[in-house]
Amino acid sequence: MAELQHIETSMDGNVIPLSNEAANQLSGSWPDRSYEIVRRLELHVFKVTKPKAQALIYPGGGYLKLMHDKEGVEVALWLNSLSIDAYVVTHRLPGSQAEEGLHPKDIALTDSLSCLDYLHNSSPHLPLFHVGLSSGGHLAGVMACQNHPLAAKGAIIAYAPVNANHRDYKSPAGKPDYPPAEKQAFYDDWPIGIAAIPHGMPNIPLFLAYALHDQSVPVDHVLNLIRSARQAKREVDAHIFGTAPHGFALRDKSGTHASWASLAEQWIERHL
């Protein structure tokens, strides 16, 4: 790992490469940049002077790309304002092109675990939160189910397809599988919040923010998780907003969902 400890300075934080491939290149312009291709695993680091916690942030993009600014950098800057060190995970994508063949179905998970290992080695004393939006929220849920020496205090998940893309729990029923096959296989392996699949039920507190009329991520996803949490007597704060669009993130202020970040701040304070 010695050769990977070089930290590259960028306009929006420091980039720590955690694999040896060529550097990733952003597409588009601020504040709507994204990674359409992810060649190497990277952590984009946003630190504060006196951190009281740290967070791994998982941007969405349907496991086909990563919405780096909207669901990564902007979330990191919000967490920085709460005195939290933020690390945006730029993980490789299931079924995408690798140097040899295709990345396997669980590449996002193994990459995220490598990031967790990095934090365990560099700052194990700081309380940890997982934070993910859209498909990144599914990944945050998967990470919330892992048994790791650096245990998280909780996970924040927004408008994420946590379980209803699974072949047996799809909503709406009968919708086709999502290509590539590796992506669908990852959803099938990790339906978060289904009581019949114990490895997919987080043991840590959850904060959930969803849109009632979301057509991309039907509310059935989060209702399955809430029911399972009630049965398992787990701690879940769930907020379902009546007029929120999919992908509201931190930008859309057109309804009561504009308050979700303030609610999450209170939840974080309670779990520190």
Buried (B, 14 or more C-beta within 10 A) or exposed (E): EEEBEEEEEEEBBEBBBBEEBEEBEBEEEEEEBBBBEBBBBBBBBBBBEEBBBBBBBBBBBBBBBBBBBBBBBBBBBBBBEBEBBBBBBBBBBBBBEBEEEBBBBBBBBEBBBBBBBBBBEEBEEBBBBBBBBBBBBBBBBBBBBBEEEBEBBBBBBBBBBBBBBBEEBBBEEEEEBBEBEBBBBBBBBBBBBBBEBEEBBBEBBBBBBBBEEBEEBBBBBBBBBBEBBEEBEBEBBBBBBEEBBBBBBBEBEEBEBBEBBEBBBEBBEEBE
